[in-house]
Amino acid sequence: MHYHDYQDLIENNLIWIQEKLAEDKAYFEKLARGQKPPFLFIGCSDSRMPLNSFTKTGPGELFIHRNVANQVSLTDMNLLAVLEYAVEVLQVQHIVICGHHGCGGVEAAYKGNARGAVGNWVNPIRELYLKNRHELDALPTEQERLNRLSEYNVIAQVENICKTSAMNRAYQSGVFPSVHGWVLELTSGRIKDLPLPLQEWRELGLMP
């Protein structure tokens, strides 16, 4: 891995600008006109999670919110504002919660050793582990347990998205984005599209 110092980032920006202008002289003029991304991505803050790279998308295609362990907290005003803007103004067609294997926040919750603000933040994952402890502990290796917990965490956060007032208003209007849960396998670069219990959520009244 090549580590950049601060000045490298500025110089790389100038190189990138020249590359884009060589491809399309009006690139930045078009970019500045506005955005209409079809996707809202809620992902982990992990530095190995450049969602544009993994999905081969460019500026203007993804509306992105990231936090530690891709949490959807119903009291997080930052996330709720992003969600409301994405759904009601940008009118995104898809909402993707994207976690990953090898997540430090998930591991800290699993081991119960997170402290301070991080400990409070990942506590819902800790509770998720304890709720499913019998099943998770039956898996043969710790890595398998952590991977499965990452997947459970993603599904739980998709369910939380369905509980928000912004999504509830969208559901009542009859025009709403579809929801998806992804896990990125860092060892292979592949995205795992998780099956979601949508029918169960419909029966609970979380979505139409």
C-alpha positions in Angstrom: 0.0 0.0 0.0 1.3 3.5 -0.9 0.9 6.1 1.8 0.5 9.7 0.7 1.6 12.7 2.6 -0.7 15.8 2.6 0.9 17.5 -0.4 0.5 14.4 -2.5 -3.3 14.7 -2.1 -3.3 18.2 -3.5 -1.0 17.3 -6.4 -3.1 14.2 -7.2 -6.2 16.4 -7.4 -4.5 18.6 -10.1 -3.6 15.4 -12.0 -7.1 14.1 -11.7 -8.5 17.4 -13.0 -6.3 17.3 -16.1 -7.3 13.6 -16.8 -11.0 14.5 -16.6 -10.7 17.5 -18.8 -8.7 15.4 -21.4 -11.7 13.0 -21.5 -14.4 15.7 -21.6 -13.7 19.5 -21.6 -17.1 20.2 -20.2 -16.9 17.6 -17.4 -16.9 20.0 -14.5 -19.4 22.3 -16.1 -21.8 19.3 -16.3 -21.0 18.2 -12.8 -21.8 21.6 -11.3 -25.3 21.7 -12.8 -26.7 19.6 -10.0 -27.2 16.1 -8.8 -29.8 13.4 -9.3 -28.2 10.2 -7.9 -30.4 7.1 -8.0 -28.7 5.6 -4.9 -28.4 6.4 -1.3 -25.5 4.4 0.2 -25.1 4.2 4.0 -21.7 2.6 4.7 -19.0 2.1 7.2 -16.3 4.8 7.7 -13.6 2.2 7.3 -10.9 3.6 5.0 -11.0 0.4 2.9 -14.6 1.1 1.9 -14.4 3.5 -1.1 -17.9 2.7 -2.4 -17.4 4.5 -5.7 -14.4 2.3 -6.5 -16.1 -1.0 -5.7 -19.2 -0.2 -7.7 -17.3 1.7 -10.6 -19.5 4.7 -10.1 -18.4 8.4 -10.4 -19.3 11.8 -8.9 -23.1 12.4 -9.0 -24.1 8.8 -9.0 -24.1 7.9 -5.2 -25.4 10.0 -2.3 -23.3 8.7 0.6 -23.5 8.7 4.4 -20.9 6.9 6.4 -20.3 6.2 10.1 -18.6 3.6 12.3 -20.1 0.1 11.5 -22.8 1.6 9.2 -25.4 2.2 11.9 -28.9 3.5 11.4 -29.7 5.1 14.7 -33.2 6.6 15.0 -31.8 9.4 17.1 -28.9 10.3 14.8 -30.0 13.7 13.3 -27.2 13.6 10.8 -28.3 10.4 9.3 -32.0 11.3 9.5 -31.3 14.6 7.6 -29.4 12.7 4.9 -32.2 10.2 4.6 -34.9 12.8 4.4 -33.1 14.8 1.8 -32.3 11.7 -0.3 -35.9 10.4 -0.2 -37.9 13.6 -0.4 -35.7 16.0 -2.5 -33.3 13.8 -4.5 -36.0 11.0 -4.8 -33.4 8.2 -4.8 -34.7 4.9 -6.2 -32.6 2.6 -4.0 -31.2 2.7 -0.4 -28.3 0.4 0.3 -26.9 -0.3 3.7 -23.3 -1.6 3.1 -21.2 -3.2 5.7 -18.1 -5.3 5.4 -16.3 -8.3 6.8 -13.4 -7.4 9.0 -15.3 -4.5 10.5 -13.5 -3.1 13.6 -16.7 -1.8 15.1 -18.4 -5.2 14.8 -15.4 -6.9 16.4 -15.3 -4.4 19.3 -19.0 -5.0 19.9 -18.6 -8.8 19.7 -15.7 -8.8 22.2 -17.4 -6.3 24.4 -14.2 -4.2 24.7 -15.3 -0.9 23.1 -15.1 2.1 25.4 -16.4 5.7 25.5 -18.4 7.1 22.6 -17.5 4.1 20.4 -18.8 1.7 23.0 -22.1 3.6 23.1 -22.3 3.7 19.3 -21.7 0.0 18.7 -23.8 -1.2 21.7 -26.7 -2.1 19.4 -24.4 -4.6 17.7 -23.4 -6.0 21.0 -27.1 -6.5 21.8 -27.5 -8.2 18.4 -24.7 -10.5 19.2 -26.1 -11.4 22.6 -29.6 -12.0 21.0 -28.1 -14.4 18.5 -25.2 -15.7 20.7 -26.3 -19.4 20.7 -26.3 -19.5 16.9 -23.1 -17.4 16.4 -21.1 -19.3 19.0 -21.9 -22.5 17.2 -19.9 -21.4 14.2 -16.4 -23.1 14.1 -14.2 -20.0 13.9 -14.2 -16.5 15.3 -13.8 -15.1 11.8 -17.0 -16.8 10.7 -18.8 -15.5 13.8 -17.6 -11.9 13.1 -18.6 -12.2 9.4 -22.1 -13.5 10.3 -22.5 -10.7 12.9 -21.6 -8.1 10.2 -24.3 -9.5 8.0 -26.9 -9.5 10.9 -25.9 -6.0 11.6 -26.6 -4.9 8.0 -30.0 -6.5 8.1 -30.8 -4.9 11.4 -29.9 -1.5 10.0 -32.1 -2.0 6.9 -34.9 -2.7 9.2 -34.2 0.5 11.1 -34.3 2.5 7.9 -37.9 1.1 7.3 -38.9 2.5 10.8 -37.9 6.1 10.1 -40.4 8.8 9.7 -39.0 9.8 6.2 -39.6 6.2 4.9 -43.0 6.1 6.6 -44.0 9.2 4.7 -42.7 7.7 1.5 -44.6 4.5 2.1 -47.8 6.4 2.7 -47.3 8.3 -0.5 -47.0 5.2 -2.6 -43.7 6.3 -4.1 -40.7 5.0 -2.2 -37.2 3.6 -2.8 -36.4 -0.1 -2.5 -34.0 -1.1 0.3 -31.0 -3.4 0.1 -28.4 -4.9 2.4 -24.9 -5.5 1.2 -21.7 -6.9 2.8 -18.4 -6.3 1.1 -15.9 -9.2 1.3 -12.6 -7.4 1.7 -10.7 -10.6 1.0 -12.1 -10.9 -2.5 -13.6 -7.4 -3.3 -17.0 -9.0 -4.0 -20.3 -7.5 -2.8 -22.7 -9.9 -1.2 -26.3 -9.0 -1.7 -28.0 -10.2 1.5 -31.5 -11.7 1.4 -33.9 -9.6 3.5 -37.0 -10.7 5.4 -39.2 -8.3 3.4 -42.4 -10.3 3.8 -41.9 -10.5 7.5 -41.4 -6.8 7.7 -44.6 -6.2 5.6 -46.5 -8.4 8.0 -45.2 -6.3 10.9 -46.4 -3.2 9.1 -42.9 -1.7 8.6 -43.4 -1.4 4.8 -46.2 -1.9 2.2 
